[in-house]
Amino acid sequence: MLAIVHSRASIGVSAPAVTVEVHLSGGLPALSIVGLPETGVRESKDRVRSALLNAGFEFPARRITINLAPADLPKEGGRFDLPIALGILAASGQIPAESLKDLECIGELSLDGALRPLKGILPAVLAAREAGRSLLLPQDNADEAALASNGDVLAASHLLTVCEHLSGRARLVPVPRAEDPEPQGQYSGADLADVRGQQVPRRALEVAAAGGHNLLFFGPPGTGKSMLASRLPGILPALDDAAAMEVASVHSVAGLPVKPGGWRQPPFRAPHHTASAVALVGGGSSPRPGEISLAHRGVLFLDELPEFQRRVLEVLREPMESGEIAISRAARQVTFPARFQVVAAMNPCPCGYSGHPTIECQCGPAQVMRYRSKISGPLLDRFDLHVEVPVQTGEVLLGSGEAGESSASVRERVLKARAAQTERGSLNAALAGNLLHQSCQLDTGSEKLLSAAMERLGLSARALHRILRVARTLADLDGERGIARNHLMEALGYRQLDRQQNQGPVVSA
C-alpha cells in the first residue's frame, strides 16, 4: 500500500517541493526513512510513532518505507513530521488518501500529537499557491501565514484536528488575509523633529532617502550621528506588497517574528562592531541570512565604522553593488537578497576630537591616518555622501531655537522625488549604463567643473558616477528635469572625506 503526501523543504528564501512517499509491506515491523534525511528528519520516526499512538491511532505493525523525493535535496528539521504521519495513516487506510491530493502539509509533531511552529512559513505559502495547492500548517504560524493568505492556507493545532478535516467530519476554516492596522505610509518610530540644528546632515539624510544613497557621517562623539541615522526609516516610503513580502520571507526564514502591524516599514539593522563576517553576510552549515539580508529593502547602520575588522567591512563591497549575497557550502549554494542602504558613522580620529572647537585632539597625524586607513578606498567610494556632523551650541541643544522639521513633511518631498525616479525606471542610486547617461546630462560648464574636481580630488570613475547620481537626486527634490550647476556643486560638497584625503579644497565655481 502506497500513499503520497506533498510538502515543502526550506533552502534560503525558497521552498522546494518535497514528495513524501509512504509504503507499507510485509515483513518484520520496521521503519526506515530514505531521501537524504539529516538527523532531525531521521528522528521524526520516533516522534511520529508516539504522536499516532497518543492520539488514538493504530501504528501499523508492518515494514514501513518512507521516501523523501527528490533524493538529492537535503532535508532537515521537523517540518516533515506531519506529512510522514499523514502518509502512514493514509497508507494504512485510517484516513482517505484522496483528501491529500490537492493539499501540502508541513509541521513538527510533539509526542502527544500537537503541532509545533516552524521557521520559513511564508516561502512555503507562496510556493504552494504557485503549485495550485492549499497549505496546511501549525496554528502558531497562522498569524505569519495570514500576511500572504488568499484563502488557501489552513491551520490546525493538533493531529486529530487535521485528520477530522481530511475525513470530512469537521472542516478547517481557511486563514483570512491579514489587514495592516496602520495606514500605509504611517511610521510610528523616532521622528526627525527631535534633532536640533544640524541642517546640513538633515539635508544629506533627506537626499539619501530620496535617492537610496549610501551615507557616511563623521564627527566628534555626541554630535547626533546615531540619532540622525535612526531617523532615516521614518522618512523612507512604506514598502509595497512585493517588497514587504520579500522582507517578511527573509525574516521568516531567520526565525524572527513577522506580524501584520508595521510589516510594511523598512527594516533597520544596527549590528555591533564586534560582529563577524558570517554574522553580517550570513552562513553556517545550514546557511542562514545575515544582517545585510535582514536589512533588505531597508537600512543597515554601521556605528563606529573603523572599529569593525577590516576583512569584515570588505565583505560588504560586493553585495553593496549587486544587491544579493551568494553563500557557498560543500553541500549547497544559497542566494539571499541583500538590497540595502548603508548608513555609517565614525569619529574623525581615535580620541574622537579632531576638529573639535573646544576640546584638544590627543592624536598625532600618523594615528589619524592609521585610523582612517581602516576604511579602504574601494569601500569609501561606495558611499555617495560623506557628511560632517559638527558640534552644536548649548542654545541650539536646549531648544531655544525652532523645532526641526518633522519626518512626515520630509517624507512627502522624498515621495515626490521617488515618483520622478519611478518614471525613469530606477532609483537614482542604481542608475547605470545608458540610463545614467540619459538622466545625468550636464552642460559644458558643469562638465568642465566636474572634470576639474575629478583631477583635483583624485576621484575614481565610481565616485564620479556617484556624484552624478546625487546631483540627479538633488534635481528631483527641486522638481527640475535637468541637473543645474548648483546641484552639481552641492553634490561635490558631499565628498568631504575625498577633499581631506587629497589635501585640497573643492573646485570653486
N, C-alpha and C positions, 0 to 999 in steps of 0.2 A: 504494500500500500504506500502510495506516494502523495505528499502534499507540498504545495508551493506557496510561499509567503514572500511578498515584496517588502524590502526595507531599504535603508539608506546608510551608507558609511559617512564619515566626516574626514575630509582631507583639505586642509586650508579653509578657504571660504566656499568650497564646493561640496556637494553631497552626492557622490556617485551611487548609482543603483546597485543594490546587492540582492540577489535572489537566494532565499533560504529554502533549500530542498530537504525535506524530511522523509526518510524511507524506513518502513518497518518490515523486518524479515524474520524468518525463523532462526533458531539457534539459541545459544546461551544468552541470557539478558546482559546487554552491554550498551553503552552509548559512546559514540565517537564523533568528533567534530573535525571536518577537513575543510580546506579552502584558505590556508594561510592565516589561521587564527593566532592572535597574541595571547598572553597569559590571561588577561581579563576576559577574553572570549572563551577560552578553554575552561575557565572556572564557572561559566554560566550553566554547565550541565548540573552542577550541584545546587545552584540557586533555583533553576527551573524545576528540578525534582522536588525540592522542599515546597516550592510555591504551589505546584499542582496538587501535592498531597494535602497541604494545609488548607487549600481552597475547596477540597472535597472531590477532586477529580481522581480518576484512576491513572496511575503511571504504568504504561504498558510493560509487561514482563517479556519484552521482545528485544531483538537486536536492532538498535536504532542508529542509523547513519544520517548525519546532518552535514550537508554540503553548502558552503557559503560561496556563491559564484558572483563574479569571476574569481578564479583561484589565485591569480597573480596580484590581486588587490589586497594590501594589508588591512586586516580588521582588528580593531582594538576597542576596549571599553565594554560596558554592559548594555549598550544600546540594542543588542540583538537578543536579549533575554526574552522579550515579549514575542517577537516573531518565531523564535525557536519553540516557545511554549505553545503558541497557537498552531504551529506546524505539527507538533506531536498530537495535540487534541484533534486536529483535522484528519491526520493520517490514521488515528485510532477510531474515528467515527463519532467522537464526542461532541463535535461542532460541525456544521456543514462546510465542506471545503469550498463550495461555490461562493460563499459570502466573502471570501478573501480575494476574489478575482480582481476587483477594482479598488482595493484598499492597500495602503502601505502602512507599516507599523514600526515604531521604534519605542523603546522603553526599557529601563532596568527594573528587574523584579526584586523585591525583598523576599525573605523566606516565608512570609505569610501571604504573599500574592499581591501586595500593594505595589504601585508603580512609583518609582523614584524619578526625579527630574534629571535632565541631561543638558549638556552643552551643545551648541551648534544647531539649534532648532530651526532658526529662520532659513538657512540654506536648504534644509530638508523640505520645508514647507513650499518654497519656491520651485525646487526641483520636482517634487511630487505633482504640483499643479501643471508643470510643463509636460509631464508624462501622462496627464489626464486622469490622475488618481487622487483620491482623498488620503489624508494622512491622519493616523490615529497615534496620539502621543499622551504622555502623563499629564494629569490635571495641573500640576505645579508649573508646567510650561505653557499653560493656556494663555496667560497674560502676554507673554512674549510672542506667541504664535498669532495672537489677535491683531498684531500690527500688520501682518501680511495675509490674514484670512479673507477668503471670498466665499465663505460658507462651505469650504471643502476641508475643514480641519475639525477633527473630533478629539475630545479629551476625556480621559477616564482616570479614576483614582485606584482602581483595583482590577485584577484579572477577571473576577466574577462579573463585573460590570461590562467588560469587553465581551465576554462570552454570551451574556444575555442579549447584547446588541446584535452579535453575529447570528445568534439563534432566532432572532426576531421576537423575543419575549419582551424586551424593553429597549427602545431606541434612544441613542445618544443624540443630544441636540448639538448641531454644529456651533462652533465657537464664532460669535459675531465679530465683525471687524471693529477694532478699537478706534474711537474718535479722540483726537488730541484735545484735551480740555483747555489748552492755551491757544489763543488765536495765532495763526501763522504770522511770524514776524515779531511777535512779542518776546522780549527777553527779560528774564527775571533775575539775572546776575548783577554784578557790580556795574555801577553807572559811571560814565566818563565825567559827569558833573562833579564827582568827588575830587578830581585832580585840580589843584590850584596852580595857576600860572602855567608854565611850560608850553607856551604857544607853539614853538617850533616842533617839539616832539609830538604834540597833539596833532599838528598838521601832518607830520610824517605818518602817524598812526592812521589817519584818515586816508592818506594816499595808499598806504599798504593794504588797507581793507578794500579800497575801490578797485585796485588792480591785481590783488592777490600776490603782492610783492613780499619778498623776504626782508626782514628789518633787523638791524643791529643797533641797540642802544649802548652808549658808553658814557661814563661819567662817575664822579665820586660816589661813595656809598651814601644811601639815604636820600637821594635826589628824586626817587619815584620811578625808577626803571621797571621794577617788577609790578608796581601799581599800574603803570601805563599798559604793560603787556597783558595784564589780567583783564583789562577793559576791551581788548580787541574783539573777543567773541560777541560782545554786546553791540558792536557796530557792523558786524557781518550780516549778510542776508540769511534768512532761515533756509534750511536745506529743502530742496524739492523732494518729491516722493522717491525718485530713483536714487538720489544721493543719500537720503535718510535711510533707505533700505540697505544700501552698501555699508554705511557706518554701523547700523544695527546688526548686520550679519557678522562683521568683524568682531564687535563686542560680544555677540552671542557665542562665537567660536572661542573667544578668550575666557568665557565664563563670567563676564561682567553683567550686572543686572541691566536689562533693557525694558523700560517701562513706557507706556504711552505718553505720560506727561513729560514734555520737553524733549522728546526724541528728535525733533527737527532742529534743535540747537546745534551749531557746530561744536565738535568736541574741543577740549582744551587739556593738553597733557603737559606736565612740567616734571620730567624726571630729574632726580638728584644728580649732582655732578660726579658722584661715585659710581654711576650706572655703567655696566659693562657694554661691550659692543653687542652681545647677544640680547641684552635687555632692550637696547634701542631698536635693533632691526628684526629681532625675533630669532627663533631657532629652537634647539633641543632635539632629542632623539625622535620625538614626535613633534614636528615643527608647530610652534605657536606664534601668534602675532606679537611683535614688539611695540615699543612706544610710537614709532613712526606710523605703523599701521593703525594703532588705536587713535592716532591724531588725523586719520584720513578724513579729508574734506573739512578739516579744522585747523587748529593752531598747535604747533609744537614749540613750547617755550623752554629755552636753554639758558638758565640763570648761571652766572659765574662761568661764562663760556671758556676762558683759558684754563679753568680748573679741571675740565674734562680731560681725560687722557687723549693724546693726540691721535692715536690709532682709532679711538672710539669716534672722534669727530670725523676722521677721514672716511669712515664707512657711510656717512651721510651724503657724500658727494654724488654718488650715482643715483640714489632714489630721489634726491632733490631735483634732478634733471629728468629722470624717466617717469616718476610717479608710481613706481612699483618696486618691489623687492623680491628677488628670487632666492629662496633658501634651498640649497642642495645638500642632501644627506645621502648616505650609501644606499638606502632603500628607496628613496623617493625625492622628488623635487616639487616644492610648493611655492606658489607665487601669491603674495599678499598685495593688495592695493596700498599705496602709500603716497597719495597726492595731498601733501600737507603744506602749510605755510609756516615758515620758521621765523620766530622772534627770539632774538638772543640779547643778553645783557652782559656787560663786562665792566670792570673798573679800568681806568687808564694805566694803572701800574700796580705792582704787588701791594703797596701800602694803601692804594686807592685814592691818594690825594694830589696826584699830579694835576696841576692847573687849578687847584682849589684857591679861592680868593683869600682865605684867612688861615688855612692850615698848611704848614710847610711840608712838602713831599720829602720822604726819607730815602728815596730810591735814587741810585745813580743811573746815568744814561744806559749803561750796559745792562742793568737789571730791568729797566723798562723795555729795552729792545728784546731781551730774552723772554720777557713775559708776553709781549705781543707776538713774538715769533711762534708761540704755541699754536696760533691760528695760521694755517698755511695760506699762501696766496690763492691757490685754486678754491679753497673754501671761502675766503673773504670775497672773491669775485662773485660767488653765488648769492651774496647779499646785495639786493638792489639799493638799499638805503642804509647809510651809516650816519647816525644822528647822535649828537652830543646832548646829554641831559644835564643842564647846568644847575648850580646851586641856587635856590630861591631865597629871597629875603624873608625875614620874620613877618613883615607886614603882609606879604602875599600868603604865607602859610597860615597865619592866624585868621585869614578870611576878611581882612579889611577891604579887599577888592571885590569885584563882582564874581559870582559863582561861574564856574566853567560851563560850557555848552553841554547839554545832555546827550546821552548816547542815541536817543530816539531821533533828534534833529540831525545828528551827524549821519545816522544810518539812512535817512531819507536822501541825502546827497550821494551816499555810496550806492544806493539802489538805482538812482538816475544814471550815474556813471557806468554801472554794470549793465544797465539796459542798452546803452550805446555799444558796449563790448559784445553783448549777445547778438546784436545785429551784424557785427563783423564776424561772429562765429567762434570767438575765443577770448578768454581773459587776457588782458594785456601782458601779464607775467608769462604767459605761454605762447606769445606771438613768435613766429619763426618763419623763415623762408620768404616766399613771395608775399605772404600776408603781413609780415613785419615790414617789408619794403613798401608795400602799398599804404599801410596805416601810419607809417612814421616818416613821411617825406618832409624834407627840410628845404628852406630857401637857401640861396647861395651864401648869404651872410651867416646863417646858422650852421651850415656845413663847414665853413672856414673856422668858426668858433669852436665847434666840436672837434675838428681835426687838430687845432692848436692845443686844445685841452688834452687830447689823447696823447700828444707828444710830450707835453709838459708834465703830465701826471704818470706817464708810462702805463696807460690803460691797455688791457688786453681786449681782443675782439669781443669776448663775452661781456666784459664791463661796458664796452661801447654799446652793445645791444641792450643791456640793462638800463643804461641812461636813456636810450631812445624809448624804451617801454615805459619808464617812469614819466618821461615827458608826455607821452601819449595819454597816460592816466591823468596827469595834471590838466591836459586839454579837455579830457572827458568831464572832469569835475567842473570846469568852467563852461561846459556846453559848447565847445568850439570844435569844428571839423578838422582844422589844421593845427599843427604844432607851432606856436608862436615863439619868438626869441625869449620871452620871459619864462615860458615853460621849460625851455632848454636850460636856461641859467639856474632856475630853481632845482632842476634835476641834477645838474652838476654840483650844486651846493650840498646835495645829499651824499656825496662821495668824500666825506671828511677824512676818513682814515687813509684814503689814497693820497690826499694832499699832505697829510702828516708824514707818511712814509717817504714821500718824494721831496720833502722839504721845500715845497714850492707853493705859492698861492694859486688859486684858481684863476684862469684867464679872465680878465676883466672885459666888460662889454665895450 
